Structures are given as structure tokens and as C-alpha cells.
Amino acid sequence: MKIVLLPGMDGSGDLFTDFVRALPGELETVIVRYPSDVYLSYPELMEFVKSGTPDRDPFVLVAESFSTPLAIQFAATVPANLKGLILCAGFASCPVRNWLRSTALLLAPVLFLIKLPRFAATFWLVGSTAPSRLPLDVAAAISSVRPKVLSARLRAVFRCDVRMELNRIDLPILYIQAKQDRLISASALEEMRQIKPQSSVVTIPGPHLIFQREPQKTAEIVARFVSRFS
């Protein structure tokens, strides 16, 4: 069984390293990577998803945060060999509401012009008890992408709405929720469960980047989900 991984907003896939290492050896992984120097919309990024998925071999699609709308759209096209969908810290429509959305839209053009401060990475992404190298790894992954590309991706998140596509999916869905996620609120999950109440949910104590903070736990959860298709 293959696992196709779709990365978070940096698009590099570099932050999956520890998670992939923790997966059972019999699970083959493919990481889809997005361009770092040019902005591509969700529909344009879909071509990268299609090219990264196997033509015939059965696989499970695993998407993190920014990529979850892409995964939903792809699954809605009903690929014959796609067996299941795992969404981590995901959303089907803009996960930021009211004044926070307006503020974030206002700041989007300048938000990524400076290197991500360690305190910001700690507070929003990895948590105060993260290994000392993790905030540095996250900052490096984000810094590898042009600021204009990151800003445009953030605006794409604010505009996204794949609720109709989610409703069309007839596959097992697993949602991995980070309990202390400061970026994606519980309302994003509740919205998705209203559309797909049969979806499975696993909640793990930890921050937004739960694959990176808890690679062993998340690998076990993913492997257990994938094993049902073997």
C-alpha cells in the first residue's frame, strides 16, 4: 500500500521527515512537493497531486492543513485506486472567521517578509515543549519559499470552499485533530462532520504541526487506518 503525502503551506514536504521515518517499512511513501518560487492556485496545484499519485496501485492520500482542500477536491474525482483519505488540521472552507479573517487578509502581503521568529513558530505551530531544533526546521522550510508565494497561498486559504466536493466523497475519511491547534479551530472539524458525520476523528494533545511534534503517534494512527485496506 502506498501513502501519498500533501504538505502544509510551505509546500516543501521537508517537514515530513520524522513522520515518514516512523511509519512501518512496508508502507511506501510519496511526497508531493509544490514550487517555492511561483504561486499556483489550488486548481493549478491539482496537477502536482495528480502527477504524484499512482495510476494503478492502491493508495491512501494524507494531507496536512493547507493541502486538505486539495485532497478533498482530488478525492471527489473518484480515482479508482484511492482507498481512503486522511486530513490533518484540515478545513473545507476558510478556517478563519470574522475580524480575524479581515486582519489576516490585511497583513497577508507583509506577513512573510521577515524570517519567522522563533517565538511565533513556538506559539502558533510547534508548542513550547517542542524539541529545540523543530522551530528552526519550520523556519527553514518557510524561508525556502518566496514571501509572495506564501502570501498568495494564505489568501487562497481564505477563499477556499470545497464543501460540495466533500459531500461527494464516498470513501473512508480520518480526521487527525491537534487538541491545542491555535490556527485551525474546532469549528473547522465540526463543519466537516456536519457534511460527513461518518468520518472518523482522532484527537491528539499538541499544536498545529502535530505530524512534526508527534511523529510516532501520528504514524501509528495512519498505519492503523491504512491497514484496513491491506
N, C-alpha and C positions, 0 to 999 in steps of 0.2 A: 504493500500500500504506500502511495506517495502522499506527502503533505506539501502543499503549495502555500508559501508564506507571503502575505502582503504587508509591507512595513507601515510604520507611522508616518508622521508628516515629513520627517527628514527624507524619507524615500530611499535611503541608502541600503537598508537591510543589515547594516553593521551591528545594530544593537540586538540582533537575534542570536549572536554567537553563543552565549552561555545557555540559552534555551535549547538551541539545536544540539549542543553538546550533551545536554541532559536527557534527550529523547532516546528511546531504545534504538539500538543499532540497526534493527531490521526495518525501521521506518526511513525511507528515502525522502530527503527534503529538497525543495526547490525554492529559492528566494527570488521573488520578483523585485527588480530594482528600477527606480524611476530616475529620469535625467535630473542632474543637480544644477544645470546651467540654463535651462529653459523651462518656462511654465507650460504645462499641459493641463487642460481641463480634465474633469472626470471622464467624459466621453473619449478624449484622446488617450488618457491613461489606460482605458479599457483594452487598447491594442496590446499594451505590455502584459496585461493579465492574460489575454488570450494566447499570446506567444509563449507565456511561461507555464501554461497548463498542458498536461499530456493529451495527446489526441485520442488514445485508446485506453491506456492504463487507468484503473480506478484511483481516485484521489479524493482527499478532503482539503477544502480551502480554509485557511486560517488567516484572519485579517485583524490588524491592530488599529484601533482608533480611526485616524484619517482614512484608512483604506476600507473601513467597513461599508460605506455606501457603495464602493466599487464592487466589493464581494457580493453584496445583495443584488446589484444590477446584473452581475455575471451569472449568479445562481438563477435569476429569473429567466434567463435564456434557455434554461433546462438542458445543460450539457449531459449527455447520456452517461458519461463516466464519472460525474461528480456525485459522490455518495453522501456528503454531509458538509455542514457549514459551521465554523466556529468564529464567533465575533467577540473580540476582547475590547472592553471600554468603548463599545460601539454606539452608533446612533443611526436613525433612519431619516431624521430631519435635523435642522440646526439645533445643537445641544445647548446653545446659549440663548437666553431669553431676555426680553425687556431691556432695561438700561444697560445691562452688562453687554448685550449684543451691540448696542449703539456705541458704547465706549470702545469695545474691541474693534469695531469697524473703523472708528476714528483713529485708533492707534496702529492699525494694521500696516500702513505704509512705512512706519518708522520702528515698529516693534522689533525687527530683526537686524537693525543696522549696527548694533553693538553685540559683541560676544555675550552669549547667555551667562549672566552672573551665577556663581556657584549657589548663592542663597536662593535665587529664583528656580534653578534646577532642583534644589533640595525641597523647597516649599511646594512647587507645583507638580513635580514629576517623579522624584525618587524617594522622598521622605527623609526625615532627619537621621534615621538609623541606617541609611544606605552605606554600603562599602565605600571607602574613600575614593576609589577610582571611578565609581559609577557616574557621579556628576561630571567628571572630566570626560568620560566616554560620551555621555549625552551631549555635552557642549561641543565636542569634536564632530559628532555626527551632524549636529545642526549647523555648525560653522562650515561644513563641507558643501552646503547648499547656498546658492546666491540668495541674498536677502529678498530681492524682488520675487523670486520663485516662492519662498516661504510665505511672504505676504499674500501672494495670489492664491496659494493653497488655503490659507486661513480664510480668505474671502469666499473661496469655493465651499468650504465647510458651512459658512453662514447661509449660503444659497441652496444647499443641497436639500432634496426631498425625494426619498426613494420608498416612501410608504406604500405606494401602489405596487412597486416591484416586490417588496417584502411580502405583500399579501398573495402574490402569485407563486411563491416558493412552496414546493411540496417535497421538502427534504428535512431530515433531522437537523435541528439547529441547537447549538450550545452557545450560551452567552456566558463569558467569564467577566465577572464584575469585581473591580477593586474597591473594597469597602471604604477606603479613605481617599478615593479619587476626588481631587479638587478641580478637575477640568470637566469631567463628564458626570453630571448629576444623576441620581437615581431616576429622575423623571424620564431620561432617555430610554432606560430599560423598561419602565412602565409603559411608555408609548409603544415600544416594540411588542411587549407582551399583550397589549390590547389587540394588536393585529395578529400575533402568533402566540396565543396562550399556551399552546402545547410545547413551546420551546423549553429546553432545559436551562437552568441557571445555576452556576456555581459562584459563590461569593468568597473571595479570599481577602483577609486583612492585608492592607497595603495600599500604596499610592498608585497614581495613574499608570506608570510604566511597570505593570505587575509582571510581565514576562521577564523583565530585566531584574526586578527585585526578588522574584521568587521563581527562578528558572526550574528548579527541581519540582516544586509543587505544580506549576503550570504544565510542565512536561508530562507529569503523571496523569493530570486531568485530560490533556489532549490525547495521550496514548490510550487511556481507558475509553474515551469516546471513539477513537479510530478502531479499536479492537472489535467493536460490534460489527464492523463491515468485513472482517477478515474471514 
